[in-house]
Amino acid sequence: MMTHKLYYDDAYLREFEANVIKATSDYIVLDQTAFYPEGGGQPGDTGHLAGAEVYDTQEVDGKIRHYISEPVDSETVTGVIDWQRRFDHMQQHLGQHLLSATFDDVYGYKTIGFHLGKETVTVDLDVPSLQAEELQHVERVVNSIVFENRNVETRFVTKEELHQYPLRKSPSVNEQIRLVIVPDYDYNGCGGTHPLTTSEVGIIKLLKTEKVRKSIRLHFVCGLRAVQRWNEENKKMEEQFTELRRVNEARSNQLEQAHEQLHHYEVREWVDGTHSVIERVYENRSIKDLQLLAKLATQEQPTLTVRLFTVIPHDKVQAVFARGNDVDQDMSNHLKDFLETIGGKGGGQKQLAQGGAPYKTTVEQFTSDYLATK
């Protein structure tokens, strides 16, 4: 007795009742089943029969074997397929049909192999190489077909009726020939399960290619797999960004420490305890640099007054005035007096103040003018 294939009556059937024809310690054969057996590149369904786990489904001599994790002692059983896994396979399988049809229509590239794996789906294309532009174009075209929400039809035909359909290749069987049809786009002999509309594929995302002998193997995912892959890629990018930021922060801290050490050396060159006032004029130094130099110098010599300037040639002048703890002066007032002479603004506290002016000059001219007006 042949097993009646309920999945051909309704690919969306998730639960069913059946009579047990044969039961062994390894597998069960039923009079009818909604479990799809492995075939045509699509894995067999999994699920439960009478509470026992079905971990694989295979067809042997027209009878469908449900391989179980434990024996079932019952004449009738309730079967429940793993619907999430089944629908995933339906998405991937129809996605493959559409992708193969698109490569054929657009570039004439024939599909010579198909495998529906746990992580990705692959098609082998009879072509020695694929260009990035070709992949991008096909991805756009095939997804436009998906989004058109075209109907998907299935029908059994005889060998004599095949000439009525523009098949891409001849079916591998001579009896019980089943066609999966996307009208005006793809006509394919296939025994797998598929959604009723193209939109249920969700989206098709091409991932990578690899050379396999004289052909190209293309990896892709459809539907929820594509969403999951995007989430995984985004998570991976976030982790990489976090690690990169951590490394950059560590390097930045190291650079800052080295930078500060260099400032210590610089300050020690001109703070020798013999001067009570030190002035320096720099070119293109940052205000942050001047502040650090001023703090280090006045910490090194508490009796010191420091006036530091940086000239951005023909743009602006910035200044930092600072004093040590043993000096009784208001550096904020001193800075304001100076900035008034060059039309600038600034502020701060008695011990350290900073400011600047849009003063267009050079280091040499500013040094000369400033020293001349002191």
C-alpha positions in Angstrom: 0.0 0.0 0.0 1.4 3.4 -1.0 1.4 6.2 1.5 -1.0 9.0 0.6 0.9 12.3 0.5 -1.2 14.8 2.4 1.5 17.5 1.8 0.5 17.5 -1.8 -3.1 18.1 -0.9 -2.2 20.9 1.5 1.4 22.0 2.0 0.1 24.0 5.0 -1.3 21.0 6.9 0.4 20.8 10.3 -1.5 18.1 12.1 -3.2 14.9 10.9 -4.5 11.5 11.9 -3.3 8.2 10.3 -3.3 4.5 10.6 -0.1 2.6 11.2 0.8 0.2 8.4 4.1 -0.9 9.7 6.0 -0.2 12.9 9.6 -1.1 13.8 11.9 0.1 16.6 13.4 2.5 14.1 10.6 3.8 11.9 6.8 3.9 11.2 4.9 3.7 7.9 1.4 5.2 7.8 -1.4 5.0 5.3 -1.2 8.8 4.9 1.1 11.6 6.1 1.8 15.3 6.0 5.5 14.6 6.6 7.5 15.4 3.5 10.3 12.9 2.8 13.8 14.0 1.8 14.0 14.6 -2.0 14.9 17.0 -4.7 17.4 18.9 -2.5 14.8 19.4 0.3 15.4 17.7 3.7 12.7 15.5 5.2 10.3 16.9 7.7 10.7 16.4 11.5 8.0 16.6 14.2 6.1 14.0 16.4 4.0 10.9 16.0 2.0 9.8 19.0 4.3 11.9 21.2 7.5 10.2 19.8 10.0 12.4 18.0 10.3 12.1 14.3 13.9 13.0 13.5 13.9 12.2 9.7 11.5 11.2 6.9 12.5 9.2 3.9 10.6 7.5 1.0 11.5 3.9 0.2 9.6 2.0 -2.6 6.7 4.4 -2.4 6.3 4.0 1.3 7.2 6.9 3.6 9.3 6.0 6.6 9.1 8.2 9.7 12.2 7.6 11.7 11.4 7.8 15.4 13.4 8.2 18.6 11.3 5.6 20.5 8.9 2.8 19.5 5.2 3.6 19.1 2.7 0.9 20.1 -0.6 2.1 18.5 -2.8 1.4 15.5 -3.7 5.0 14.9 -1.5 8.1 15.6 -1.7 11.8 15.6 1.1 13.4 13.6 2.4 17.0 14.1 5.1 18.4 11.9 7.6 21.0 12.9 5.9 23.8 11.1 8.5 26.4 11.6 11.1 24.2 9.9 8.7 23.1 7.2 7.8 26.7 6.3 11.4 27.7 6.2 12.0 24.9 3.7 9.1 26.1 1.6 10.5 29.6 1.6 14.0 28.4 0.6 12.8 26.0 -2.0 10.5 28.5 -3.9 13.3 31.1 -3.5 15.6 28.7 -5.3 13.1 28.3 -8.2 12.8 32.0 -8.6 16.5 32.6 -8.4 17.4 29.9 -10.9 14.7 31.2 -13.3 16.1 34.7 -13.0 19.6 33.7 -13.7 18.3 31.8 -16.7 16.1 34.6 -18.0 18.6 37.4 -17.5 22.0 35.8 -18.4 21.2 32.3 -19.7 23.0 30.7 -16.7 21.6 27.2 -16.0 21.2 25.7 -12.6 22.8 22.3 -12.4 22.7 21.6 -8.6 20.6 22.6 -5.5 21.1 21.9 -1.8 18.9 23.2 1.0 21.2 23.3 4.1 20.6 24.2 7.7 22.3 27.6 7.5 22.3 28.5 3.8 20.9 27.3 0.5 23.1 26.8 -2.6 22.7 26.5 -6.3 25.4 25.4 -8.7 25.4 27.5 -11.9 26.8 26.2 -15.1 29.1 29.2 -15.6 32.9 29.6 -14.9 32.6 32.9 -13.1 30.1 35.5 -11.8 30.6 39.2 -11.6 29.5 41.3 -8.6 27.4 43.5 -11.0 25.5 40.3 -12.2 24.8 39.2 -8.6 23.5 42.7 -7.7 21.3 42.8 -10.7 19.8 39.4 -10.3 19.1 40.1 -6.6 17.1 43.2 -7.5 15.2 41.4 -10.3 14.3 38.3 -8.3 13.1 40.3 -5.3 10.9 42.4 -7.5 9.2 39.2 -8.6 8.8 38.1 -4.9 7.2 41.5 -4.1 4.7 41.2 -6.9 3.0 38.5 -4.9 2.5 36.2 -7.8 0.5 33.0 -7.4 2.3 29.6 -7.2 0.5 26.7 -8.8 1.1 22.9 -8.6 -0.3 20.2 -10.9 0.3 16.6 -11.9 0.7 16.0 -15.6 1.5 13.1 -17.9 4.6 12.8 -20.0 2.5 13.5 -23.1 1.3 16.8 -21.7 4.8 18.2 -20.9 5.1 19.8 -24.3 2.4 22.3 -23.3 4.7 23.9 -20.7 7.9 25.9 -21.3 10.0 23.8 -18.9 13.6 24.8 -18.1 14.6 21.2 -18.0 13.1 17.7 -18.4 11.6 16.1 -15.3 13.6 13.3 -13.7 10.6 11.0 -13.6 8.2 9.6 -16.2 5.2 9.0 -13.9 3.4 11.2 -11.3 5.1 14.2 -12.9 4.4 17.2 -10.7 5.0 20.8 -11.9 5.5 23.9 -9.8 4.4 26.9 -11.8 4.8 30.7 -11.3 2.7 31.7 -14.3 4.6 33.6 -17.0 7.9 33.2 -15.1 8.9 29.7 -14.1 7.7 26.2 -15.0 9.6 23.5 -13.1 9.2 19.8 -12.4 9.5 19.5 -8.7 8.2 17.3 -5.9 8.9 19.7 -3.0 6.7 21.8 -0.9 6.2 25.5 -1.7 4.2 28.5 -0.5 1.1 29.6 -2.5 2.4 33.0 -3.4 5.9 34.4 -4.1 5.5 37.1 -1.4 5.7 34.4 1.2 9.4 33.9 0.3 9.9 37.1 2.1 13.1 38.3 0.6 16.1 36.7 -1.1 19.6 37.6 -0.1 22.7 36.5 -2.0 25.6 35.8 0.3 28.7 34.5 -1.4 30.1 32.5 -4.3 32.7 29.8 -4.6 34.3 27.9 -7.4 33.3 24.3 -7.6 35.1 22.5 -10.5 33.9 24.2 -13.6 30.8 25.8 -12.1 30.0 28.5 -9.5 28.2 27.7 -6.2 26.1 30.5 -5.0 25.0 30.7 -1.3 21.8 32.5 -0.4 19.0 32.7 2.1 15.3 33.5 2.0 12.6 34.8 4.3 13.3 34.5 8.0 16.7 33.2 7.4 17.6 36.5 5.6 16.3 38.5 8.6 18.3 36.3 11.0 21.4 36.6 8.8 21.1 40.4 8.8 20.6 40.4 12.6 23.7 38.2 13.0 25.7 40.4 10.7 24.6 43.6 12.5 25.5 42.0 15.8 28.9 41.0 14.5 29.5 44.5 13.2 28.5 46.0 16.5 30.9 43.6 18.3 33.6 44.5 15.9 32.9 48.2 16.3 32.9 47.9 20.1 36.2 46.0 20.0 37.7 48.6 17.6 36.5 51.4 19.9 38.0 49.7 22.9 41.3 49.3 21.1 41.2 52.9 19.9 40.4 54.1 23.4 43.3 52.1 24.8 45.6 53.5 22.1 44.3 57.0 22.8 45.0 56.6 26.5 48.5 55.4 25.6 49.0 58.3 23.3 47.7 60.7 25.8 50.1 59.4 28.5 53.0 59.6 26.0 51.8 63.1 25.0 51.8 64.2 28.6 55.2 62.7 29.2 56.5 64.7 26.3 55.0 67.8 27.8 56.8 67.1 31.1 60.1 66.9 29.2 59.3 70.1 27.3 58.4 72.0 30.5 61.5 70.9 32.3 63.6 72.4 29.5 62.4 75.9 30.3 61.4 75.8 34.0 64.7 75.9 35.9 63.8 78.0 38.9 65.7 81.1 37.8 62.8 82.8 36.1 59.6 84.1 37.7 57.9 84.8 34.4 58.0 82.6 31.3 56.5 83.4 27.9 56.4 81.2 24.9 54.9 81.7 21.4 54.0 78.6 19.3 52.6 78.0 15.9 49.5 75.8 15.4 49.6 74.4 18.9 46.1 73.5 20.4 44.7 75.4 23.3 44.6 72.1 25.1 48.3 71.8 24.7 48.9 75.3 26.2 46.7 74.5 29.1 48.6 71.3 29.9 51.9 73.0 29.6 50.8 75.9 31.8 49.5 73.5 34.5 52.7 71.4 34.5 55.0 74.4 34.6 53.2 76.1 37.5 53.1 72.7 39.4 56.8 72.3 38.8 57.5 75.8 40.1 54.8 77.4 42.3 56.4 80.8 42.1 56.1 80.9 38.3 53.8 83.0 36.1 53.3 81.6 32.6 52.0 83.3 29.4 51.6 81.0 26.5 50.4 81.8 23.0 49.6 79.9 19.8 49.3 81.6 16.5 47.3 80.0 13.7 48.9 82.0 10.8 46.6 84.6 9.3 43.7 83.2 11.2 43.7 83.6 15.0 45.7 83.9 18.2 45.0 82.0 21.4 46.5 82.4 24.8 46.7 80.8 28.2 47.8 82.7 31.3 48.6 80.8 34.5 50.3 81.2 37.9 51.7 79.0 40.6 50.1 78.7 44.1 52.7 81.0 45.5 51.9 83.9 43.2 49.2 86.4 44.2 47.9 87.6 40.9 44.6 87.4 39.0 45.5 85.8 35.7 41.9 86.3 34.4 42.3 90.1 34.6 45.8 90.0 33.0 44.4 87.9 30.1 41.5 90.3 29.6 43.9 93.3 29.5 46.0 91.5 26.8 43.0 90.4 24.7 41.7 93.9 24.6 44.8 95.0 22.7 44.1 92.5 19.9 40.3 92.5 20.0 39.7 89.2 21.7 37.7 87.6 24.4 38.4 85.1 27.1 37.8 84.1 30.7 38.8 81.7 33.4 39.8 81.8 37.0 42.5 83.7 39.0 45.0 80.8 38.6 44.4 79.9 35.0 42.6 81.7 32.1 42.4 81.3 28.4 41.0 83.1 25.4 41.6 84.2 21.8 41.0 86.6 19.0 40.6 86.5 15.2 43.9 88.1 14.9 45.5 87.6 11.5 49.2 87.5 11.9 52.3 85.3 11.8 54.4 84.0 14.7 57.2 86.4 13.9 55.0 89.4 13.6 52.9 88.6 16.7 56.1 88.1 18.7 57.5 91.4 17.6 54.2 93.3 18.1 53.4 91.7 21.4 56.9 92.2 22.9 56.9 95.7 21.6 53.7 96.6 23.4 54.5 95.0 26.7 
